């Protein structure tokens, strides 16, 4: 599965929340892609997700977001799946199924360098 976002800013935030403080990566790139003509993405809205899906506290026995993604990729029903972002729940991430028959029609631009603003990695002063 390929994990992407609908904007470069959201992709940066999605990565940033997983970095250690002061750990500014120096070798990042980004790229843009367009879905194949006539290939709609499926969308999963928050209401379709388990309660508290943005936390690790989903009730026992409920389907997890991973379960939903696994079922989607196995079904092969669409090339892309839009899902709400955890850090910014009003925004969308895009999962791309590399096993989908139309994956070769995905239009991918050349990678470009990406650098975080250095202020994002300043240590907080006590």
Secondary structure as the mmCIF struct_conf table of DSSP 4:
data_model
#
loop_
_struct_conf.conf_type_id
_struct_conf.id
_struct_conf.beg_label_comp_id
_struct_conf.beg_label_asym_id
_struct_conf.beg_label_seq_id
_struct_conf.end_label_comp_id
_struct_conf.end_label_asym_id
_struct_conf.end_label_seq_id
STRN STRN1 UNK A 2 UNK A 5
BEND BEND1 UNK A 6 UNK A 7
HELX_RH_AL_P HELX_RH_AL_P1 UNK A 8 UNK A 16
TURN_TY1_P TURN_TY1_P1 UNK A 17 UNK A 18
BEND BEND2 UNK A 19 UNK A 19
HELX_LH_PP_P HELX_LH_PP_P1 UNK A 20 UNK A 20
TURN_TY1_P TURN_TY1_P2 UNK A 21 UNK A 22
BEND BEND3 UNK A 26 UNK A 26
STRN STRN2 UNK A 28 UNK A 30
STRN STRN3 UNK A 33 UNK A 34
HELX_LH_PP_P HELX_LH_PP_P2 UNK A 35 UNK A 36
TURN_TY1_P TURN_TY1_P3 UNK A 37 UNK A 38
HELX_LH_PP_P HELX_LH_PP_P3 UNK A 40 UNK A 41
STRN STRN4 UNK A 42 UNK A 44
HELX_RH_3T_P HELX_RH_3T_P1 UNK A 46 UNK A 48
BEND BEND4 UNK A 49 UNK A 49
HELX_LH_PP_P HELX_LH_PP_P4 UNK A 50 UNK A 50
TURN_TY1_P TURN_TY1_P4 UNK A 51 UNK A 54
BEND BEND5 UNK A 55 UNK A 56
HELX_LH_PP_P HELX_LH_PP_P5 UNK A 58 UNK A 59
TURN_TY1_P TURN_TY1_P5 UNK A 60 UNK A 61
BEND BEND6 UNK A 62 UNK A 62
HELX_LH_PP_P HELX_LH_PP_P6 UNK A 63 UNK A 64
HELX_RH_AL_P HELX_RH_AL_P2 UNK A 65 UNK A 75
TURN_TY1_P TURN_TY1_P6 UNK A 76 UNK A 76
BEND BEND7 UNK A 79 UNK A 79
STRN STRN5 UNK A 80 UNK A 84
BEND BEND8 UNK A 86 UNK A 88
TURN_TY1_P TURN_TY1_P7 UNK A 89 UNK A 90
BEND BEND9 UNK A 91 UNK A 91
STRN STRN6 UNK A 92 UNK A 96
TURN_TY1_P TURN_TY1_P8 UNK A 98 UNK A 99
BEND BEND10 UNK A 100 UNK A 100
TURN_TY1_P TURN_TY1_P9 UNK A 101 UNK A 102
HELX_RH_3T_P HELX_RH_3T_P2 UNK A 103 UNK A 105
STRN STRN7 UNK A 107 UNK A 108
HELX_LH_PP_P HELX_LH_PP_P7 UNK A 109 UNK A 111
STRN STRN8 UNK A 112 UNK A 114
HELX_RH_3T_P HELX_RH_3T_P3 UNK A 118 UNK A 121
HELX_LH_PP_P HELX_LH_PP_P8 UNK A 122 UNK A 125
#
